[in-house]
Protein backbone atom coordinates (compact mmCIF):
# COMPACT_ATOMS: atom_id res chain seq x y z
CA UNK A 1 0.00 0.00 0.00
CA UNK A 2 1.28 3.47 -0.87
CA UNK A 3 2.13 5.72 2.04
CA UNK A 4 2.55 9.46 2.41
CA UNK A 5 4.86 11.47 4.59
CA UNK A 6 2.93 14.15 6.41
CA UNK A 7 3.48 16.75 9.10
CA UNK A 8 0.40 16.92 11.29
CA UNK A 9 0.20 20.20 13.19
CA UNK A 10 -1.92 20.11 16.33
CA UNK A 11 -2.92 23.04 18.52
CA UNK A 12 -4.42 22.25 21.92
CA UNK A 13 -6.42 25.02 23.58
CA UNK A 14 -8.32 22.70 25.94
CA UNK A 15 -5.92 20.83 28.22
CA UNK A 16 -8.76 18.57 29.35
CA UNK A 17 -8.50 16.87 25.93
CA UNK A 18 -4.80 15.97 26.31
CA UNK A 19 -5.38 12.51 27.80
CA UNK A 20 -7.70 11.50 24.96
CA UNK A 21 -5.34 13.05 22.39
CA UNK A 22 -2.44 11.00 23.75
CA UNK A 23 -4.56 7.83 23.64
CA UNK A 24 -5.41 8.48 19.97
CA UNK A 25 -1.76 9.12 19.11
CA UNK A 26 -0.76 5.93 20.94
CA UNK A 27 -3.17 3.93 18.75
CA UNK A 28 -1.43 5.27 15.63
CA UNK A 29 2.08 4.94 17.06
CA UNK A 30 3.27 2.47 14.42
CA UNK A 31 2.93 5.22 11.77
CA UNK A 32 4.57 8.01 13.78
CA UNK A 33 8.15 8.86 12.82
CA UNK A 34 8.58 11.65 15.37
CA UNK A 35 6.78 13.99 17.71
CA UNK A 36 7.60 17.37 19.21
CA UNK A 37 5.50 19.32 21.67
CA UNK A 38 5.90 22.94 22.72
CA UNK A 39 3.98 24.61 25.52
CA UNK A 40 3.22 28.25 24.83
CA UNK A 41 2.35 29.29 28.36
CA UNK A 42 1.82 32.98 27.60
CA UNK A 43 -1.08 32.08 25.30
CA UNK A 44 -2.19 28.95 27.23
CA UNK A 45 -1.64 26.82 24.11
CA UNK A 46 0.19 23.60 23.40
CA UNK A 47 1.60 23.07 19.91
CA UNK A 48 2.40 19.54 18.78
CA UNK A 49 4.06 18.45 15.54
CA UNK A 50 3.66 14.83 14.47
CA UNK A 51 5.51 13.37 11.47
CA UNK A 52 3.88 10.30 9.97
CA UNK A 53 4.53 7.84 7.16
CA UNK A 54 1.14 6.27 6.59
CA UNK A 55 -1.51 5.42 3.99
CA UNK A 56 -3.86 8.27 3.11
CA UNK A 57 -6.86 6.68 4.83
CA UNK A 58 -4.91 6.37 8.11
CA UNK A 59 -3.78 10.00 7.95
CA UNK A 60 -7.33 11.17 7.30
CA UNK A 61 -8.76 9.04 10.11
CA UNK A 62 -6.16 10.28 12.60
CA UNK A 63 -6.61 13.96 11.68
CA UNK A 64 -10.39 13.55 11.82
CA UNK A 65 -10.37 11.95 15.27
CA UNK A 66 -8.04 14.61 16.62
CA UNK A 67 -10.08 17.41 15.05
CA UNK A 68 -13.23 16.15 16.77
CA UNK A 69 -11.72 16.67 20.22
CA UNK A 70 -13.08 19.83 21.86
CA UNK A 71 -10.54 22.65 21.82
CA UNK A 72 -8.10 20.79 19.56
CA UNK A 73 -7.26 21.66 15.94
CA UNK A 74 -5.28 19.52 13.49
CA UNK A 75 -4.02 20.29 9.98
CA UNK A 76 -1.92 18.14 7.66
CA UNK A 77 0.94 19.24 5.42
CA UNK A 78 1.95 16.61 2.87
CA UNK A 79 5.36 15.98 1.36
CA UNK A 80 5.46 16.60 -2.40
CA UNK A 81 5.98 12.98 -3.40
CA UNK A 82 4.38 9.76 -2.36
CA UNK A 83 6.75 7.50 -0.47
KEKE-428612 format. One line per field, with one value per atom (N, C-alpha, C, CB): residue in one letter; atom name; x negated, y negated, z negated. Coordinates in pm, 1 decimal, decimal comma, always signed. Last residue first. Glycine has a CB too. Example, Ala and Ser with C-alpha at 12.3 -4.5 7.8 and 13.67 -1.06 7.14 Angstrom:
<rs>
r <- S;S;S;S;A;A;A;A
a <- N;CA;C;CB;N;CA;C;CB
east <- -1285,0;-1367,0;-1290,0;-1408,4;-1319,0;-1230,0;-1320,0;-1130,8
north <- +225,0;+106,0;-3,0;+59,8;+569,0;+450,0;+330,0;+447,3
up <- -708,0;-714,0;-787,0;-572,5;-780,0;-780,0;-780,0;-904,6
</rs>
This chain:
<rs>
r <- X;X;X;X;X;X;X;X;X;X;X;X;X;X;X;X;X;X;X;X;X;X;X;X;X;X;X;X;X;X;X;X;X;X;X;X;X;X;X;X;X;X;X;X;X;X;X;X;X;X;X;X;X;X;X;X;X;X;X;X;X;X;X;X;X;X;X;X;X;X;X;X;X;X;X;X;X;X;X;X;X;X;X;X;X;X;X;X;X;X;X;X;X;X;X;X;X;X;X;X;X;X;X;X;X;X;X;X;X;X;X;X;X;X;X;X;X;X;X;X;X;X;X;X;X;X;X;X;X;X;X;X;X;X;X;X;X;X;X;X;X;X;X;X;X;X;X;X;X;X;X;X;X;X;X;X;X;X;X;X;X;X;X;X;X;X;X;X;X;X;X;X;X;X;X;X;X;X;X;X;X;X;X;X;X;X;X;X;X;X;X;X;X;X;X;X;X;X;X;X;X;X;X;X;X;X;X;X;X;X;X;X;X;X;X;X;X;X;X;X;X;X;X;X;X;X;X;X;X;X;X;X;X;X;X;X;X;X;X;X;X;X;X;X;X;X;X;X;X;X;X;X;X;X;X;X;X;X;X;X;X;X;X;X;X;X;X;X;X;X;X;X;X;X;X;X;X;X;X;X;X;X;X;X;X;X;X;X;X;X;X;X;X;X;X;X;X;X;X;X;X;X;X;X;X;X;X;X;X;X;X;X;X;X;X;X;X;X;X;X;X;X;X;X;X;X;X;X;X;X;X;X
a <- N;CA;C;CB;N;CA;C;CB;N;CA;C;CB;N;CA;C;CB;N;CA;C;CB;N;CA;C;CB;N;CA;C;CB;N;CA;C;CB;N;CA;C;CB;N;CA;C;CB;N;CA;C;CB;N;CA;C;CB;N;CA;C;CB;N;CA;C;CB;N;CA;C;CB;N;CA;C;CB;N;CA;C;CB;N;CA;C;CB;N;CA;C;CB;N;CA;C;CB;N;CA;C;CB;N;CA;C;CB;N;CA;C;CB;N;CA;C;CB;N;CA;C;CB;N;CA;C;CB;N;CA;C;CB;N;CA;C;CB;N;CA;C;CB;N;CA;C;CB;N;CA;C;CB;N;CA;C;CB;N;CA;C;CB;N;CA;C;CB;N;CA;C;CB;N;CA;C;CB;N;CA;C;CB;N;CA;C;CB;N;CA;C;CB;N;CA;C;CB;N;CA;C;CB;N;CA;C;CB;N;CA;C;CB;N;CA;C;CB;N;CA;C;CB;N;CA;C;CB;N;CA;C;CB;N;CA;C;CB;N;CA;C;CB;N;CA;C;CB;N;CA;C;CB;N;CA;C;CB;N;CA;C;CB;N;CA;C;CB;N;CA;C;CB;N;CA;C;CB;N;CA;C;CB;N;CA;C;CB;N;CA;C;CB;N;CA;C;CB;N;CA;C;CB;N;CA;C;CB;N;CA;C;CB;N;CA;C;CB;N;CA;C;CB;N;CA;C;CB;N;CA;C;CB;N;CA;C;CB;N;CA;C;CB;N;CA;C;CB;N;CA;C;CB;N;CA;C;CB;N;CA;C;CB;N;CA;C;CB;N;CA;C;CB;N;CA;C;CB;N;CA;C;CB;N;CA;C;CB;N;CA;C;CB;N;CA;C;CB;N;CA;C;CB;N;CA;C;CB;N;CA;C;CB
east <- -563,2;-674,7;-659,8;-684,6;-480,6;-438,0;-559,4;-332,0;-603,3;-598,5;-542,6;-736,0;-577,5;-545,7;-531,4;-648,1;-415,1;-536,4;-495,3;-636,2;-142,3;-195,1;-325,5;-92,7;-10,7;-94,1;-168,8;-193,8;+296,5;+191,6;+122,1;+249,0;+414,9;+401,9;+283,1;+384,5;+634,0;+527,9;+532,2;+542,0;+725,5;+726,3;+609,7;+717,5;+929,8;+810,0;+828,2;+783,1;+1167,1;+1054,2;+923,2;+1037,1;+1275,1;+1308,2;+1182,9;+1409,8;+1190,4;+1172,4;+1203,5;+1027,3;+1194,1;+1323,5;+1312,1;+1387,0;+929,9;+1008,0;+1143,7;+1026,4;+862,3;+803,7;+886,6;+658,4;+1012,7;+1036,6;+981,7;+972,7;+896,6;+1038,5;+1070,6;+1119,1;+632,2;+660,7;+807,1;+626,7;+683,1;+616,3;+648,4;+464,9;+805,8;+875,5;+815,3;+870,2;+602,8;+733,3;+809,0;+817,7;+402,6;+377,9;+510,2;+294,1;+533,5;+490,8;+468,4;+361,6;+566,7;+685,6;+652,9;+749,5;+298,1;+385,8;+506,0;+433,4;+56,4;+150,9;+246,9;+230,2;-233,2;-114,0;-31,1;-29,6;-441,1;-453,0;-343,5;-598,3;-439,2;-387,9;-432,2;-235,1;-511,2;-550,6;-512,3;-705,2;-354,0;-366,1;-405,9;-232,6;-377,0;-405,7;-427,1;-531,5;-179,7;-239,6;-258,0;-151,5;-142,1;-160,2;-236,5;-236,2;+82,0;-18,9;-23,0;+13,0;+152,4;+164,1;+55,6;+154,8;+148,0;+219,1;+250,8;+347,9;-19,3;+108,2;+196,5;+83,1;-235,6;-182,1;-44,7;-278,7;-303,9;-235,2;-171,1;-331,7;-314,4;-321,6;-240,0;-266,3;-497,6;-397,8;-419,9;-404,8;-542,9;-589,9;-477,5;-641,3;-652,0;-549,8;-610,4;-472,9;-702,7;-760,4;-645,6;-858,9;-775,6;-677,6;-752,1;-580,3;-808,7;-858,1;-749,8;-977,3;-669,8;-815,5;-873,3;-857,1;-392,6;-456,5;-608,4;-413,5;-276,3;-293,1;-372,1;-156,6;-245,4;-327,5;-353,3;-259,4;-64,3;-207,7;-294,8;-236,6;+203,3;+143,2;-9,5;+194,1;+257,3;+317,4;+258,0;+466,6;+131,0;+75,8;+128,6;+109,8;+309,5;+175,5;+109,9;+87,5;+524,9;+540,6;+404,3;+615,4;+406,2;+456,3;+473,3;+590,8;+355,4;+243,7;+286,0;+182,3;+623,6;+533,8;+417,1;+481,6;+709,0;+770,4;+684,4;+911,7;+540,9;+537,9;+596,7;+615,3;+614,7;+480,1;+474,7;+381,6;+848,3;+849,9;+716,5;+887,2;+797,0;+876,3;+880,0;+1018,1;+680,7;+592,0;+667,9;+510,9;+757,6;+832,0;+748,7;+972,1;+597,6;+641,8;+714,9;+732,6;+353,6;+441,6;+471,1;+377,1;+288,6;+292,3;+397,6;+323,2;+81,6;+192,1;+178,8;+193,0;-10,4;-19,9;+103,7;-37,5;-170,7;-40,1;-60,5;+30,9;-328,9;-348,0;-208,8;-442,8;-375,2;-293,1;-337,3;-143,3;-420,1;-486,4;-413,7;-640,9;-219,2;-254,5;-328,2;-128,4;-218,6;-213,0;-253,9;-303,6;-52,2;-127,5;-110,5;-82,7;-84,6;+0,0;-89,3;+96,3
north <- -836,3;-750,0;-611,0;-742,9;-1093,3;-976,3;-893,1;-893,1;-1426,1;-1297,5;-1191,5;-1257,0;-1649,1;-1660,1;-1529,1;-1738,9;-1590,9;-1598,1;-1592,7;-1481,5;-1780,0;-1661,1;-1690,7;-1605,9;-1870,3;-1924,4;-1806,5;-2035,1;-1896,4;-1813,7;-1887,2;-1682,4;-2005,1;-2028,9;-1948,6;-2181,2;-2026,1;-1952,0;-1983,1;-1799,6;-2146,3;-2166,3;-2088,9;-2317,9;-2129,8;-2078,9;-2094,9;-1929,1;-2177,0;-2264,8;-2219,1;-2278,6;-1842,8;-1983,4;-2063,8;-1991,5;-1640,0;-1666,7;-1814,3;-1630,7;-1623,2;-1614,9;-1637,1;-1480,2;-1620,1;-1741,3;-1740,9;-1760,9;-1353,4;-1460,7;-1588,0;-1487,1;-1225,0;-1194,6;-1305,3;-1059,7;-1339,5;-1354,9;-1331,1;-1261,2;-1251,5;-1395,5;-1421,1;-1460,5;-969,8;-1028,2;-1176,6;-1007,5;-950,1;-903,5;-965,9;-750,5;-1050,1;-1117,2;-1078,3;-1083,3;-858,9;-1000,4;-1074,8;-1065,6;-631,1;-636,9;-782,2;-553,8;-689,8;-668,1;-673,2;-533,2;-710,1;-827,0;-807,2;-859,2;-534,6;-542,0;-660,1;-409,8;-709,8;-626,9;-633,3;-670,8;-850,4;-783,6;-678,6;-719,4;-1164,4;-1030,0;-980,6;-1028,2;-1377,3;-1337,4;-1191,0;-1360,0;-1627,2;-1482,7;-1456,1;-1408,6;-1884,1;-1844,9;-1694,1;-1921,1;-2085,8;-1954,3;-1931,0;-1841,9;-2330,7;-2307,2;-2176,4;-2426,5;-2464,5;-2360,2;-2327,0;-2232,1;-2774,4;-2682,1;-2576,1;-2757,7;-3013,1;-2895,2;-2797,5;-2937,0;-3211,3;-3208,1;-3091,3;-3198,5;-3162,4;-3298,4;-3303,6;-3388,7;-2894,4;-2929,3;-3068,0;-2921,8;-2680,3;-2825,5;-2884,6;-2872,8;-2383,4;-2461,0;-2609,9;-2429,8;-2166,7;-2293,6;-2359,8;-2388,6;-1850,6;-1932,5;-2055,5;-1852,3;-1628,3;-1736,9;-1821,8;-1823,7;-1310,8;-1398,6;-1504,9;-1317,4;-1078,7;-1164,8;-1257,6;-1245,3;-880,0;-886,0;-967,4;-947,5;-676,6;-801,3;-788,5;-839,4;-435,4;-521,9;-649,0;-559,4;-319,6;-247,2;-330,0;-115,9;-487,0;-494,1;-425,1;-437,2;-511,2;-526,9;-529,3;-654,8;-492,5;-393,3;-397,1;-415,3;-724,2;-593,1;-484,7;-557,6;-918,6;-911,8;-777,2;-1026,6;-859,3;-848,0;-833,6;-971,1;-918,6;-783,3;-759,9;-760,5;-1192,5;-1099,5;-955,6;-1111,5;-1282,5;-1304,5;-1206,2;-1450,0;-1218,3;-1150,4;-1165,7;-1205,9;-1395,4;-1250,8;-1172,9;-1217,8;-1651,2;-1596,8;-1446,0;-1664,6;-1783,2;-1687,1;-1615,1;-1757,6;-1971,7;-1856,7;-1747,9;-1900,7;-2184,4;-2083,1;-1961,0;-2144,7;-2328,6;-2269,5;-2156,6;-2217,3;-2388,9;-2501,7;-2453,6;-2594,7;-2262,8;-2225,3;-2350,5;-2112,8;-2198,6;-2304,5;-2267,0;-2444,3;-2017,8;-2011,1;-2127,7;-1873,9;-1914,2;-2019,9;-2018,5;-2157,4;-1661,7;-1691,7;-1793,3;-1562,4;-1604,0;-1674,8;-1713,8;-1802,0;-1299,5;-1415,4;-1473,4;-1377,4;-1082,9;-1147,1;-1278,1;-1170,0;-805,2;-946,0;-991,5;-1033,6;-488,8;-572,4;-714,4;-515,6;-222,4;-347,2;-426,8;-430,9;+117,8;+0,0;-124,3;+0,3
up <- +87,8;+47,1;+103,6;-104,4;+312,9;+236,3;+205,6;+312,8;+271,9;+340,1;+249,4;+388,9;+98,3;+240,1;+313,3;+306,3;-216,3;-135,9;+11,7;-172,2;-353,7;-286,9;-214,2;-188,7;-649,0;-542,5;-480,6;-596,3;-825,1;-766,0;-653,9;-714,6;-1142,0;-998,4;-946,2;-967,7;-1417,4;-1348,6;-1200,1;-1372,4;-1738,7;-1594,2;-1532,9;-1558,6;-2022,8;-1955,6;-1805,0;-1993,1;-2154,8;-2182,1;-2121,5;-2327,4;-2156,9;-2186,2;-2221,2;-2302,0;-1879,3;-2021,7;-2049,3;-2067,4;-1608,7;-1677,0;-1827,4;-1650,6;-1528,5;-1504,9;-1572,2;-1359,1;-1582,5;-1662,4;-1649,8;-1619,2;-1385,2;-1526,7;-1616,5;-1564,1;-1152,0;-1181,7;-1328,0;-1096,9;-1164,6;-1167,8;-1202,9;-1032,0;-1144,5;-1260,3;-1272,7;-1250,7;-890,9;-1011,0;-1135,6;-1020,9;-722,6;-730,1;-856,7;-606,9;-766,2;-795,4;-813,0;-682,8;-670,6;-810,6;-852,7;-832,0;-400,2;-483,1;-633,1;-448,5;-308,7;-311,3;-402,9;-171,2;-510,3;-398,9;-417,4;-386,5;-647,5;-658,7;-530,4;-778,8;-846,3;-716,3;-715,9;-692,6;-1022,9;-996,6;-859,6;-1006,3;-1281,9;-1146,8;-1130,4;-1121,4;-1463,9;-1447,4;-1303,1;-1484,5;-1692,1;-1553,7;-1551,2;-1496,8;-1897,2;-1877,8;-1728,0;-1941,7;-2134,4;-1991,3;-1975,2;-1922,1;-2357,0;-2340,0;-2191,6;-2427,6;-2523,5;-2410,7;-2419,8;-2276,0;-2674,7;-2723,4;-2610,0;-2793,6;-2601,9;-2530,1;-2575,8;-2379,5;-2766,1;-2760,0;-2693,4;-2685,4;-2712,5;-2836,4;-2832,7;-2951,4;-2499,6;-2482,9;-2598,5;-2339,4;-2478,0;-2552,0;-2526,8;-2704,3;-2214,8;-2271,6;-2349,9;-2160,3;-2104,7;-2166,9;-2231,0;-2269,8;-1843,0;-1921,3;-1976,8;-1834,5;-1706,7;-1770,9;-1851,1;-1862,9;-1430,8;-1537,4;-1587,4;-1489,8;-1294,3;-1282,1;-1397,5;-1145,8;-1336,6;-1377,9;-1369,9;-1520,8;-1294,3;-1177,1;-1209,6;-1120,3;-1540,4;-1441,8;-1315,8;-1403,4;-1681,5;-1706,2;-1603,5;-1837,0;-1695,4;-1563,0;-1570,3;-1497,0;-1965,6;-1875,5;-1735,1;-1867,2;-2059,7;-2094,4;-2000,0;-2240,3;-1969,7;-1910,7;-1940,5;-1963,7;-2143,0;-1997,4;-1931,3;-1940,1;-2390,1;-2364,1;-2213,6;-2437,3;-2360,9;-2374,6;-2349,5;-2512,5;-2352,2;-2238,8;-2244,2;-2237,9;-2610,9;-2496,2;-2370,5;-2470,5;-2753,6;-2779,7;-2662,0;-2909,2;-2651,4;-2630,7;-2651,9;-2724,1;-2703,2;-2592,5;-2573,6;-2464,4;-2892,6;-2935,1;-2827,9;-2969,4;-2763,6;-2821,7;-2874,6;-2934,0;-2482,5;-2593,7;-2653,0;-2547,1;-2276,0;-2358,3;-2483,2;-2277,0;-2081,1;-2191,5;-2274,2;-2280,2;-1752,0;-1852,5;-1955,8;-1787,8;-1536,8;-1632,9;-1730,5;-1709,4;-1219,2;-1318,7;-1406,1;-1251,8;-1072,3;-1129,0;-1240,3;-1181,9;-783,3;-909,9;-958,3;-893,9;-608,0;-641,0;-774,9;-645,0;-345,9;-459,1;-482,9;-432,7;-256,3;-240,8;-365,4;-215,8;-84,0;-203,6;-168,6;-315,0;+79,7;+86,8;-42,1;+207,8;+0,0;+0,0;+0,0;-122,5
</rs>
